[in-house]
């Protein structure tokens, strides 16, 4: 985790970096996004033979409505499994997990978002990319919407590790479209994921 923390620091997203422990047996929710309601996954958590788990949060906030744009939150989780084959199998399950595909309300209210998922390559590794893009702002909130959020999450295996890199970007609504903001979030998450694959020694 020390190397991953250094890479997070070099991402230059923010100086407020907090570490947390992921308890063994905690369900893994590949459908979850920071901007979505927690119950949207419908209890679709995956269970793995986890050995250890840790996470890093950059620029954490208590309430999203207090965020002053432009700002990006990062959430990196690392699950250690027994070996590389177990991590590869876990990543395949995460990539193929069925998630609710209908538009959903943001957990801050004010708007509805469009969900999307696809497979992309990080280095030579297949990763699941999940995104949320604002599709409709509630008419009553149109004038007072303080920001447009865009959410992108990558899940992939690296040796015996199952890694998730998620970026949630808040952008002034008059400066970019919703699609642009989601692209910005993806541009924050992808280089960090690539750096992890290239820099972190591959654990067995």
N, C-alpha and C positions, 0 to 999 in steps of 0.2 A: 504493500500500500504506500510505502514511502516514495517509491518511484512514480506511482500514479499521482500522488499529491503534488510532487514537483511538476509534473506535466499539467496538472490543473492550475497551479500557480502561474505557469508560463502561458496558459491560455488567456491570461490578462482579462478575466471577466470581473473579478472583484477580489478584495483582500479578506472578506469575511468568509472563512472556510471552516466548516465544522465537521467533525468526525462522529460517526455513530456505529454501533455494533448491530448487525442483523442477526437476530436470534435463530439458532438451529430449529428447524421445523416451522419457521414462519412461511406461510404460503407465498409463492412467487406469482405475481400478477402481471403477465405480459401485456394485458390490455389496458392497464392503468396508465393515465397521463396526469401530470401535475394539475392541469387546468380542468380535468373532468371530475365529476362526482365520484367518490370512492366506490359507491355501490353499483356503478355502471358495469363493472366486470361480471355482475351476477354470480359472484362466488366461484368464478372460473380459475381460481388460483391453482398453480401447479406445485407439486411437492417433489423435492429432490433429496437425494442422500447427501445432504449438505454437511461439510466438515467444519467450515467457518464462513463468516460473512461480515462485510464491513461496507461503510458508505461514506461519501463526502458530499456535503451540501455547500454550495457557494451562493452567497447573497440570500440566505433564507429569510422569509418574511412571515409574520404571523397572519396578516390579512392582506390578500392581493389588492383590494381596493385602495390600500394605502401606498401602493407602489407609485413612484414618480418615474415616468419614462424619460429617456430610453434606459432600459435595464434588462439584464439577462440573469436568470437563475439557472444554476447547473445542479444536477443530481446524478452522482456516479455511484453505482452499487457493484460490488464484487462478491460473488459467491464461489467459495472454494469447494470443489467436488473431489471425489476420490482419485480420479485420473482423467486424462484427456478424452477418452472415449465416453465417459459419463458426461463430461461437459459438452461434447459434440451432440450427444443424444438430447441433453437438456435444451441446447440451442435450437435443435430441430423442432422440438415440441413447442418452444416459444414462437418460432417462425410460423408454425402451422396452427397455432391456437386460434380458435374461432372467437372473434370479438363482435359485439354489437356494432353494426355498420351504419345504423341510422344516425341522422344529425342529432346532437345532444345539447342540452343547456350547459353553459359553463357553470362551474361551481361558484362563480362570483355573480351569477345572474346576468342581466343586461344583454345577453346575446346567445346565439346558437352557433355551434361549430360543426363543421364537416369532418368526419373521421376518414383516414386513409391508411393503408398499409401496403408495403411491398418489400421485396428482397433486393438488397444492393450489396456491393462488394466493398469491404474495407481491407485494403491490401489484397491478400489472397483469401480472405475470410468472408463467408456469407453472413450477412447481418439482416435482421428485421428492422425496417424503418417504419415507425408509426407516427403519424402527424395529426394535428388538429388545426383547422383553419376556420376562422370566423366566417360564417355564411350569411348570417342575418343579425343585425343589431335591433333590439326591441325599439319600436318607434318612440316610446316614452323615455328611452335612454339615449337616443341618437345625438342630442345636443350635449349631454353631460358625460358621454363616454370618455373617460380620461386617457384611455390607451386602447390599442388593438393588441391582443395577445396572439402569439404563434408558438406552437408546441411541437417538438420533434424528439423522438426517442429511438436509439439504436440498441439492439440486443445482439450479442455475438459471443462465441466461445473463443478463448485464447488459452491453449494448453488445457489445464484442468480447471480453468476459471470461466465462469459465466458472468459476463460483464454487461452492464446497462449504462449508457451515457445519454442523459436527457437534458435538453435545453428548453427553457421557457422564456421567450422574449416579449417584453412589453415595449410598444413603440407608439409615438404620438400618432393619432389617427389621421391627421392631415398631411403626414409626410410620406405614407406608404399605403399600399393596398393590403388587404388581409393576406393575400397570397404571398406578397413580398415579405411580410413579417414572418410567416411560416418558413420561407426560404432563408431568412436571416437566422432563425433558430436552428435550422438544419446546418447552416454554415458554421454555427458555433459548436454543434455536437460532432460533426463529421471529422474535422481536423484533430480534435482531441481523441476520438476513437482511433483514428489512423495512427496518431502518435503512440497510443498505448500498444497497438499491435506491433509497431516497428521497434519500440524502445524497451518494453517490459520483457524480460527473459521468459521464454515459454516454459511454464512449470509442467512437470509430467503429470 
